[in-house]
Amino acid sequence: MRRFAETTPGAIGAIAVVSAVLCLIAGLTCANQLNGKVVRRDAVLERTEPVAYAAQSLYVALSAADALAAAAFLSGGIESTDVRTRYQQALADAAAALSEATTGASDDLTRQIVAQISAELPAYTGLVEAARANNRQGFPVGSAYLREASSLMQRSLLPSAERLSTQRLAEVRADQRAIGALPLSGIALLLLVLIACGAGSFVLLRLTNRRLNLGLAAAGAAAALALVWTAGATLIAAAEVETGPSSATSRFEALAQARILAQQARTDETLQLVTRGDISAGEHEFVAHTTALRDRLATATGPDSAASLGFSRWVAGHRRQLEAYEAANYPAAVTQAIGTGADSSATRFADLDREVRDQLAVTRAELREGVDSAGDALAWSPAGTLVLLVGAAGAVVVGLWPRLQEFL
């Protein structure tokens, strides 16, 4: 074999085998990697992104339930049917979101979070019902039950939901990065194919004095086209799923965090009045959450957006609530906090939450549209590159076979 390889027909045969095999390996590798990107696109649209949205919805529903429980307690005696219905709906939304956010998950962290929330949520609702029963009868111990319930929510349930939301959003970003990443091994193999075609042409020139072999030239052209197609489709896909500071993904994350911060601040606002004592600690938490909320809204929607304007109106309403409480006018503070008037904190917070939710829906649609467009850019690339490289392998064999026949 060594002696045969040193002959002209042996060298031509080696060029044909090496070039054809490289073409096939490069074609299979590129097709596999590009098809993996298309599969990732489908995974984002069908599972990863919906699960991430459900995870943030879980946090919002739990936090809303906590704020509504406090609002029901502040109303005294028998709370309104509307507040009670919204509280129960928030718990139902949380249960549905928990189920959706953990669908198909098998990792240890998710199992731990599900187990913890599933065990603690009934305990929370039990404490709320105890607070409600005592409040109906005018027993002061009701506020202690409510504070215990809120403590369980704030220290355990909500942090668990936040970890789940963070994990799911990280998975969305990981899938987007995978879609936009260049298939380096496939590109390297395509470059090897071009080098092999060039080196083979040089060796043929030295051995046969023929300047051009149409088979090797066609194989090189096919490999070059596959290289341009692979890199171009991937770069277009990367542009569609861009994850920079101004991208739909970043704005989606900012708005999801803004909704969470808004619910946290609303809970701070209502729980302040339950204690009927020093509210400095609760006010400190409220200021911290609203400051972070203002920054998130400015990043995601701009300082002059409807959401930012709604935030300013809500904070102004909270100031009136705080002024009434500091003036020892507790009934006025409660009315401002949970009343149904157009200028009440409850009404203005509902307006803010609606604006943020609407913006989140718009941004979510943009994110999904970008991922879908990335998949469209990659749709034909797996089959196209495979066909080009199989054709290149065939061209090598067809082009070199006549040269080999000259020596047989």
C-alpha positions in Angstrom: 0.0 0.0 0.0 2.9 2.4 0.8 4.5 1.6 -2.6 1.2 2.0 -4.4 0.6 5.3 -2.7 3.9 6.7 -3.9 2.8 6.1 -7.5 0.7 8.5 -9.6 -2.5 6.4 -9.6 -2.0 5.8 -5.9 -1.7 9.5 -5.2 -4.8 10.3 -7.3 -6.7 7.6 -5.5 -5.7 9.0 -2.1 -6.8 12.5 -3.2 -10.2 11.1 -4.2 -10.7 9.1 -1.0 -9.5 11.9 1.4 -11.5 14.6 -0.4 -14.7 12.6 -0.8 -14.6 11.4 2.8 -13.9 14.9 4.1 -16.9 16.2 2.0 -19.2 13.6 3.5 -18.0 14.2 7.1 -18.3 18.0 6.7 -21.8 17.6 5.2 -23.1 15.4 8.0 -21.6 17.6 10.7 -22.9 20.8 9.3 -26.4 19.3 8.7 -26.5 17.9 12.3 -25.4 21.2 13.9 -27.7 23.4 11.8 -30.6 21.0 12.4 -29.8 21.2 16.1 -30.4 25.0 15.9 -33.8 24.5 14.3 -34.7 22.0 17.0 -33.6 24.6 19.6 -35.9 27.2 17.9 -38.8 24.8 18.2 -38.0 24.1 21.9 -38.0 27.8 22.7 -41.4 28.4 21.1 -43.0 25.2 22.4 -41.5 24.8 25.8 -38.7 27.1 27.1 -40.3 30.5 26.6 -43.9 29.5 27.7 -42.4 27.9 30.8 -40.4 31.0 31.6 -43.6 33.1 31.2 -45.5 30.7 33.5 -42.7 31.0 36.1 -43.0 34.7 36.3 -46.8 34.4 36.3 -46.4 32.1 39.3 -44.5 34.7 41.3 -47.0 37.5 40.3 -50.0 35.3 41.3 -48.5 34.4 44.7 -47.6 38.0 45.4 -51.0 39.2 44.3 -52.7 36.7 46.6 -50.7 38.0 49.5 -51.5 41.7 48.7 -55.2 40.8 48.3 -55.3 38.9 51.6 -54.0 42.0 53.3 -56.5 44.2 51.5 -59.4 41.8 52.6 -58.1 42.0 56.2 -58.0 45.8 56.1 -61.6 46.0 54.9 -62.7 44.6 58.4 -65.4 42.2 59.1 -66.7 40.5 56.0 -64.6 41.5 53.0 -66.2 42.4 49.6 -67.1 39.7 47.2 -64.8 41.2 44.6 -61.7 41.1 46.8 -62.5 37.6 47.9 -63.0 36.4 44.3 -59.7 38.0 43.2 -57.8 36.4 46.1 -59.2 33.0 45.2 -58.5 33.6 41.5 -54.9 34.5 42.3 -54.4 31.2 44.2 -55.9 29.3 41.2 -53.6 31.2 38.8 -50.6 30.3 41.0 -51.5 26.6 41.0 -52.0 26.6 37.2 -48.7 28.5 36.6 -46.8 26.2 38.9 -48.0 23.2 36.9 -47.1 24.8 33.6 -43.8 26.2 34.8 -42.6 22.7 35.9 -43.9 20.7 32.9 -41.4 18.2 31.8 -38.7 19.4 34.2 -36.6 16.6 35.8 -33.7 18.6 37.5 -33.3 18.5 41.2 -33.7 22.3 41.7 -37.2 22.3 40.1 -38.3 19.2 42.0 -37.2 20.9 45.3 -39.1 24.1 44.4 -42.2 22.2 43.4 -42.2 20.2 46.6 -41.6 23.3 48.8 -44.3 25.4 47.2 -46.8 22.5 47.2 -46.2 21.9 50.9 -46.2 25.6 52.0 -49.1 27.0 49.9 -51.7 25.1 51.9 -50.1 26.2 55.1 -50.2 29.8 53.8 -53.9 29.6 52.9 -54.7 28.1 56.3 -53.1 31.0 58.1 -55.0 33.5 55.9 -58.3 31.7 56.7 -57.4 31.8 60.4 -56.7 35.5 60.2 -60.0 36.0 58.3 -62.1 34.1 60.8 -60.6 36.1 63.8 -60.9 39.4 61.9 -64.6 38.7 61.3 -65.1 38.3 65.1 -63.0 41.4 65.9 -60.2 39.4 67.6 -56.8 41.2 67.5 -55.0 37.9 67.1 -56.2 38.0 63.4 -53.4 40.4 62.5 -50.8 38.0 64.0 -52.1 35.2 61.8 -51.9 37.5 58.8 -48.4 38.6 59.5 -47.3 35.0 59.9 -48.9 34.1 56.6 -47.2 37.0 54.9 -43.9 36.1 56.5 -44.2 32.6 55.0 -45.0 34.0 51.6 -42.2 36.6 51.6 -39.5 34.5 53.1 -40.1 31.1 51.4 -42.8 30.9 48.8 -41.8 34.0 46.8 -38.0 33.4 46.9 -38.7 29.8 45.6 -40.9 31.2 42.8 -38.2 33.8 42.0 -35.5 31.1 41.7 -37.7 29.2 39.4 -38.3 32.3 37.2 -34.6 33.1 37.1 -33.8 29.6 36.1 -36.4 29.5 33.3 -35.3 32.9 31.9 -31.7 31.7 31.9 -32.8 28.6 29.8 -34.4 31.0 27.3 -31.1 32.9 27.0 -29.1 29.7 26.7 -31.3 28.4 23.9 -31.0 31.8 22.1 -27.2 31.8 22.4 -27.2 28.2 21.0 -29.3 29.3 18.0 -27.0 32.2 17.2 -23.6 30.5 17.9 -21.5 29.7 14.8 -21.1 25.9 14.2 -17.3 26.0 14.6 -16.6 22.3 14.0 -18.7 22.4 10.8 -17.0 25.5 9.5 -13.6 24.0 10.4 -14.4 20.9 8.4 -15.6 23.0 5.4 -12.3 24.8 5.5 -10.5 21.5 5.5 -12.5 20.5 2.4 -11.4 23.6 0.6 -7.8 23.0 1.7 -8.0 19.4 0.5 -9.4 20.4 -2.9 -6.7 23.1 -3.2 -3.9 20.7 -2.2 -5.3 17.9 -4.4 -5.3 20.3 -7.4 -1.7 21.2 -6.7 -0.6 17.6 -6.5 -2.4 16.8 -9.7 -0.6 19.7 -11.4 2.7 18.3 -10.3 1.9 14.7 -11.3 -0.2 15.1 -14.5 0.7 18.7 -15.5 -3.1 19.4 -15.7 -3.9 22.9 -14.3 -7.6 22.3 -13.5 -9.6 19.3 -12.5 -13.3 20.1 -13.0 -14.3 17.6 -10.2 -12.1 19.2 -7.6 -13.0 22.7 -8.7 -16.8 21.8 -8.5 -16.2 20.3 -5.0 -14.4 23.4 -3.9 -17.1 25.6 -5.2 -19.8 23.5 -3.4 -17.8 23.6 -0.2 -17.4 27.4 -0.4 -21.1 27.8 -1.1 -21.9 25.6 1.9 -19.5 27.6 4.0 -21.2 30.9 3.1 -24.6 29.4 3.6 -23.8 28.0 7.0 -22.1 31.2 8.3 -24.7 33.5 6.7 -27.7 31.7 8.0 -26.3 31.5 11.5 -25.4 35.2 11.5 -28.9 36.1 10.3 -30.4 33.9 13.0 -28.1 35.5 15.6 -29.3 38.9 14.6 -32.9 37.8 15.0 -32.4 36.5 18.5 -30.0 39.3 19.6 -29.9 39.4 23.4 -28.2 42.8 24.0 -29.5 45.5 26.4 -32.1 46.8 23.9 -33.3 43.4 22.7 -36.7 41.9 23.2 -35.2 39.3 25.5 -33.7 42.0 27.8 -36.9 44.0 27.8 -38.9 40.9 28.5 -36.7 40.1 31.5 -36.9 43.8 32.7 -40.7 43.8 32.4 -41.1 40.5 34.2 -38.9 41.8 37.0 -40.9 45.0 37.0 -44.1 43.1 37.5 -42.6 41.2 40.4 -41.3 44.4 42.0 -44.6 46.1 41.6 -46.4 43.2 43.4 -43.7 43.3 46.2 -44.2 47.0 46.7 -48.0 46.6 46.7 -47.7 44.0 49.4 -45.5 46.4 51.4 -48.1 49.1 51.0 -51.0 47.1 52.4 -49.1 45.3 55.1 -48.0 48.6 56.6 -51.6 49.3 57.7 -52.1 45.8 59.2 -49.6 46.4 62.0 -51.1 49.7 63.1 -47.7 50.6 64.6 -44.3 51.8 63.4 -44.3 51.5 59.6 -40.7 52.8 59.0 -39.4 49.3 58.1 -42.3 48.6 55.7 -41.9 52.0 54.1 -38.1 51.4 53.7 -39.0 48.2 51.8 -41.6 50.0 49.7 -39.1 52.7 48.7 -36.5 50.1 47.8 -38.9 48.1 45.6 -40.4 51.2 43.9 -36.9 52.6 43.2 -35.9 49.3 41.5 -39.3 49.2 39.7 -38.8 52.8 38.3 -35.4 51.8 36.9 -36.8 48.6 35.3 -39.7 50.5 33.7 -37.3 53.2 32.4 -35.1 50.5 30.8 -37.9 48.5 29.3 -40.5 51.1 28.2 -38.8 54.6 28.6 -39.3 57.3 31.2 -42.2 58.8 29.3 -44.2 55.7 28.7 -47.7 54.9 29.9 -46.3 52.4 32.4 -43.9 55.0 33.9 -46.7 57.6 34.1 -48.9 55.0 35.9 -46.1 54.3 38.3 -45.8 58.0 39.1 -49.5 58.3 39.8 -49.5 55.2 42.0 -46.5 56.5 44.1 -48.3 59.8 44.5 -51.4 58.0 45.8 -49.1 56.1 48.3 -47.8 59.4 49.6 -51.4 60.5 50.3 -51.9 57.2 52.2 -48.7 57.8 54.2 -49.7 61.4 55.0 -53.1 60.2 56.3 -51.5 57.5 58.5 -48.9 59.9 59.9 -51.7 62.3 60.7 -53.4 59.5 62.8 -56.3 59.3 60.3 -56.2 55.5 60.0 -59.6 55.2 58.2 -58.5 57.6 55.5 -55.3 55.7 55.1 -57.2 52.5 54.7 -59.6 54.0 52.2 -56.7 55.4 50.2 -55.0 52.0 50.2 -57.9 49.7 49.3 -60.7 52.0 48.2 -62.3 51.9 44.8 -62.1 55.6 44.0 -60.2 56.8 40.9 -57.4 58.2 42.9 -57.0 55.4 45.4 -53.8 53.4 45.6 -55.6 50.2 44.7 -57.1 51.7 41.5 -53.8 53.3 40.4 -51.9 50.1 41.1 -54.4 48.1 39.0 -53.8 50.6 36.2 -50.0 50.2 36.5 -50.2 46.4 36.6 -52.4 46.4 33.5 -49.9 48.6 31.6 -46.9 46.5 32.6 -48.8 43.3 31.7 -49.8 44.7 28.3 -46.2 45.8 27.6 -45.0 42.3 28.7 -47.4 40.7 26.2 -46.1 42.9 23.4 -42.5 42.3 24.2 -43.1 38.6 24.5 -44.6 38.5 21.0 -41.5 40.3 19.7 -39.3 37.8 21.4 -41.2 34.8 19.9 -41.3 36.5 16.5 -37.5 36.9 16.6 -36.9 33.3 17.5 -39.3 32.1 14.8 -37.6 34.3 12.2 -34.2 32.8 13.3 -35.6 29.4 12.6 -36.9 30.5 9.2 -33.3 31.7 8.3 -32.0 28.3 9.2 -34.8 26.2 7.9 -33.3 24.9 4.6 -29.6 25.1 5.7 -29.3 21.5 7.1 -30.6 19.8 3.9 -28.9 22.4 1.7 -25.4 22.0 3.1 -25.8 18.2 3.1 -26.8 18.1 -0.5 -24.0 20.4 -1.5 -21.4 18.3 0.3 -22.7 15.0 -1.0 -22.6 16.6 -4.4 -19.0 17.7 -3.8 -18.0 14.2 -2.8 -19.6 12.9 -6.0 -17.9 15.6 -8.1 -14.5 14.6 -6.6 -15.0 10.9 -7.7 -16.4 11.8 -11.1 -13.6 14.4 -11.7 -10.7 12.1 -10.7 -11.9 8.8 -12.1 -10.9 9.6 -15.8 -7.4 10.6 -14.5 -7.2 7.3 -12.6 -8.3 5.4 -15.7 -5.4 6.7 -17.7 -3.1 4.5 -15.5 -5.2 1.4 -15.4 
